[in-house]
Amino acid sequence: MNAAPSMTSALRFPEAGLPERLGPPPSLDPAQQDAAEALINGPRRGVHGPFRPLLHCPPLLHAAAALGEGLRYRGRLDAALREWTICVVARELSNVFEWDMHLPLAAAAGVPAAALAALDAGEPSPAGLRADLALARALACELLRQHRLSDATYAGAREQWDEAAVVELVMLVGYFAMVCWLMNVSHTPGPVA
């Protein structure tokens, strides 16, 4: 049984430590078993995070897995930009799984520790942060809060990236928002250390 989250943890990640309320089905039908095996034999090497509740709907699991794999493993955004943006979404939506999963990946990709600490604390990014990372945070937060981009943010994005990269970045934010929402509803636990 999970312990109750600390007050700080509860404010940062309200579902952290709560019992999972929509986990995998207790027994798998053939379509669910095939979906699980595809995840286990694919780049994820297991049924983790959003794929736990998605096992209830194998067609959605396959579609979500394909989109996520395209964004994470075949996308054109560099690793630091991709992992930073995922962390921004996870922190903005208070999702413990994606935060705990992607924080070390962002650090390993070269995102400065000071930027990750500021993001975790809900503070502005430090001065001197790479321009593309600063813009990605602004873009992701604007999308998540306003559900669109202002002309100024869009113009900045087009100055920084070509059209294909802007589309990929917006899709990255949307994909991770979708899986964060599902896990927040499901009370999906953070990754196992």
C-alpha positions, 0 to 999 in steps of 0.5 A, a space after each residue: 500500500 502506498 503511503 499518503 503523499 507529503 503536503 509538498 508532494 501533494 501540491 506538486 503532484 496531487 495523485 502521487 501516492 494515491 491508490 491506482 484507480 484505473 490500472 490494467 484489467 485483472 485478466 487480459 483478453 486476446 486483443 489486450 494480450 497482443 497489445 501488452 506484448 507489442 509494448 513489451 517487445 517494443 522500445 518501451 519494454 513494458 506496460 508502463 504509464 498511460 499504457 496501463 489504463 489504455 490496456 482497456 482499449 487496445 485500438 486506442 493503445 496501439 494508436 497512442 503508442 504509435 504516435 508516442 513512438 513517432 514523437 519520441 524515437 523518430 522525431 526531428 527535435 533534438 533530445 534536449 528540446 524534446 525532453 525539456 518540453 515533455 517535462 514542461 507539460 508534465 510539470 504544468 499538468 502535475 503528472 508524477 509519472 511523466 515528470 519522474 520518467 523524463 526529468 533524468 532524460 532531460 538532464 542527460 540530454 543537457 538541459 541545465 539543472 538550474 532550468 529543471 529546478 526552476 521548472 519544478 519550483 514553478 519559477 521562471 527559467 534562469 537567464 541564459 537558458 538556450 533560446 529554443 528551450 525558453 521558447 518551448 516552455 513559453 509555447 507549451 504553457 501558452 498552449 496548455 493554458 490558452 489552448 492556442 498560440 498568440 501571433 507573437 508566440 507563433 512568430 517567435 516559433 517560426 523564427 526559431 524553427 521551420 514549419 515541420 518542427 513547429 507541428 512536431 512541437 505542438 503535437 508533442 505538447 498535445 500528446 503528452 497532455 493527453 497521456 498526463 490527463 489520462 494518468 491523472 484521472 487513473 492515478 497511475 503511479 510514478 515509474 518504479 525506481 
